C-alpha cells in the first residue's frame, strides 16, 4: 500500500520561505494528479495547490503567486515551495491525490508562521 511521508515544515517568520516535500512509496504515483492540502486548528482540510501528471498546476486564490507546486516523478516526490509566508498559513500540511481515490493520509508536516 502506498505511504505518503511529508517533511520540511517548521517555524518561520512572516515573509519567510519553506519547501515541503512529500515522498510516496509505490509505482502508481506518476499516474495521479497530486495536491497539497492544509488544515488549520478548528478548520476543515483544504486543497491549496495541485499538479497533474503532466505538470499542469493550479492554486487556491489565497496562495496564488506565493506557492509553487512541482513534482519529480523519478523520485515519486511532490514539492511545495512556499514564499512570502503569512501567519494565516499556519497549519498542518498534507499531500494526497486530488481524485476521489485517496492514498492513506500521512502524518503531515507542521508549518508555523510567527514572529
C-alpha positions as CSV (number, residue, x, y, z in Angstrom):
1,X,0.0,0.0,0.0
2,X,1.3,3.5,-0.9
3,X,2.5,5.5,2.0
4,X,2.9,9.3,2.0
5,X,5.6,11.0,4.1
6,X,5.6,14.8,4.3
7,X,8.5,16.8,5.6
8,X,10.1,20.2,5.5
9,X,7.8,22.1,7.9
10,X,8.9,24.3,10.7
11,X,8.7,27.6,12.4
12,X,9.3,30.6,10.1
13,X,8.9,34.3,10.4
14,X,6.3,36.2,8.3
15,X,7.7,36.8,4.9
16,X,10.0,33.7,5.1
17,X,10.1,30.6,2.9
18,X,9.9,26.9,3.3
19,X,10.0,24.0,0.9
20,X,7.8,21.0,1.7
21,X,8.4,17.5,0.3
22,X,6.1,14.6,0.0
23,X,7.6,11.2,-0.8
24,X,5.3,8.4,-2.0
25,X,6.1,4.8,-2.0
26,X,4.6,2.7,-4.8
27,X,4.9,3.0,-8.6
28,X,1.5,4.3,-9.5
29,X,2.2,7.8,-8.1
30,X,3.1,9.1,-11.5
31,X,-0.4,8.5,-12.9
32,X,-2.2,10.7,-10.4
33,X,-2.7,14.4,-10.1
34,X,-1.4,15.3,-6.6
35,X,-2.2,18.1,-4.3
36,X,-1.0,19.8,-1.2
37,X,-3.7,20.3,1.5
38,X,-3.6,22.1,4.8
39,X,-5.6,22.0,7.9
40,X,-5.5,24.8,10.5
41,X,-6.8,24.3,14.0
42,X,-10.6,24.2,14.1
43,X,-10.9,24.3,10.3
44,X,-11.5,21.8,7.6
45,X,-8.8,20.5,5.4
46,X,-8.4,22.5,2.2
47,X,-6.6,22.0,-1.1
48,X,-4.1,24.8,-1.7
49,X,-2.1,23.5,-4.7
50,X,-2.4,20.8,-7.3
51,X,-0.3,19.3,-10.1
52,X,-1.3,16.9,-12.8
53,X,0.8,14.0,-14.0
54,X,1.7,16.3,-16.9
55,X,2.8,19.1,-14.6
56,X,-0.2,21.4,-15.1
57,X,-0.6,23.4,-11.9
58,X,-3.5,25.1,-10.1
59,X,-3.6,27.1,-6.9
60,X,-6.1,28.4,-4.4
61,X,-6.5,32.1,-4.6
62,X,-5.2,32.6,-1.1
63,X,-1.7,31.3,-2.1
64,X,-1.5,32.2,-5.8
65,X,1.8,33.9,-6.5
66,X,3.3,32.7,-3.2
67,X,3.3,28.9,-3.6
68,X,4.8,26.7,-6.3
69,X,4.0,23.1,-6.6
70,X,6.2,20.7,-8.7
71,X,6.9,17.1,-8.8
72,X,9.8,14.7,-9.6
73,X,8.2,11.5,-10.9
74,X,11.5,9.7,-11.0
75,X,11.7,10.2,-7.2
76,X,8.0,9.8,-6.5
77,X,8.1,13.1,-4.8
78,X,5.9,16.2,-4.9
79,X,7.2,19.6,-3.5
80,X,5.6,22.8,-2.4
81,X,7.8,25.9,-2.4
82,X,6.2,28.5,-0.1
83,X,7.4,32.1,-0.2
84,X,6.2,35.3,1.5
85,X,4.6,33.3,4.2
86,X,1.8,34.8,6.3
87,X,0.7,33.9,9.8
88,X,-2.7,32.7,8.4
89,X,-0.8,29.9,6.6
90,X,-0.1,28.2,9.9
91,X,-1.4,24.7,9.6
92,X,-0.5,21.1,9.2
93,X,0.3,20.4,5.5
94,X,-0.5,17.1,3.8
95,X,-0.2,15.7,0.3
96,X,-2.5,13.3,-1.5
97,X,-4.2,12.7,-4.8
98,X,-6.8,15.2,-5.9
99,X,-9.0,12.4,-7.1
100,X,-11.8,10.8,-5.3
101,X,-9.4,7.9,-4.8
102,X,-7.0,8.8,-2.0
103,X,-4.0,7.2,-0.6
104,X,-4.0,6.7,3.2
105,X,-3.2,10.1,4.7
106,X,0.3,10.7,6.0
107,X,1.0,12.5,9.3
108,X,1.6,15.8,7.6
109,X,4.1,18.4,8.4
110,X,3.5,21.4,10.7
111,X,4.1,24.9,9.3
112,X,4.0,27.7,11.8
113,X,4.4,31.3,10.6
114,X,5.0,33.6,13.6
115,X,7.3,36.3,14.7
